[in-house]
Structures are given as structure tokens and as C-alpha cells.
């Protein structure tokens, strides 16, 4: 079993609470818009870090993190992209990726809107952890934790970090 800390849209702001909430996680996944390389390095020094670059990220982040990250965690195929949309309103770039990779878990960021939606048509769970940073229009900064146990995604939690 792997416990995952999911974060997105930090925009160069990393709330110190993240380290407390992700203490028992095995990995951190960042769904883009890190904001700066120092933030990525701080997370990676704390726990193994997987991620994708976002539309505001510079070449330093883009050199380390791909636009699209497809991987398997335990027995779950995962697809992560910053600008992905959500069921059934996927971004046009995401639609062929979803068909080609056939993930069981699709993660995106960008919207700053927390969403967890199951897509019955694709047999795929979509997660967007909202925005953990102070930039944007969201009222509440959020992150998520969940576990992957074999083929099961379970124990999902939304964590409110506080007002933007």
C-alpha cells in the first residue's frame, strides 16, 4: 500500500502545514504550477516527488517534470497532466491521452477547483486537489491525501489549509 499526498497550484507558496499533513505519506504528487524550483526541491527533499509542469512553470521546472506523467502505482494506472479538465468536460489535449493510456486514476490541476469525480464511461477516477497556493481566485487552499492498495484507491481525504 502507498499513501499519496496530492497537491497542485502552489504558485511559489508552500504552506508549512503540508509537511505535517504529508508526514505519513510515501510519495507526494504535484499536479503542476509549482511556481519555482526551490519549492519543488523542498518537497522532493521531504518525500519522493512525482509531478508535471504547469502553464506558469519556467524551464527549470520543465527540465525536471514532464507535461504528461503516465505511471503505475501498485496496480493502478495513473495519468497526470496540469490542464486536463474533468468528466465529462475534458480538455481537448486530454481526450486522446485518456484513450491511449486508459488510466484508472486521472489527476489534473489548473482550475483551482477541488474535484473528485468518477467517470463511469472511462472507468476512471478524476482528482483535482484544488490550489494550495495563494494565487488565484479560490477562497480556500486545499490538498488531498489518499491510499492506493493494490488495485484500490481508498481513504481519500480533503485537507483545508486555510483562506487564500
Protein Blocks (a to p, Z undefined) as FASTA:
>chain_A
ZZddddehklopacfklmmmmmmpmbdcdeejnopaklmmmmmmmpccdddddfkbcfkl
mmmpcfbdcddehjaccdddfblojafbbcfklmmmmmmnopabdcdehkopacddddfk
lopacddebjabfgdjbfbdcddddddehjacehiacddfbjZZ
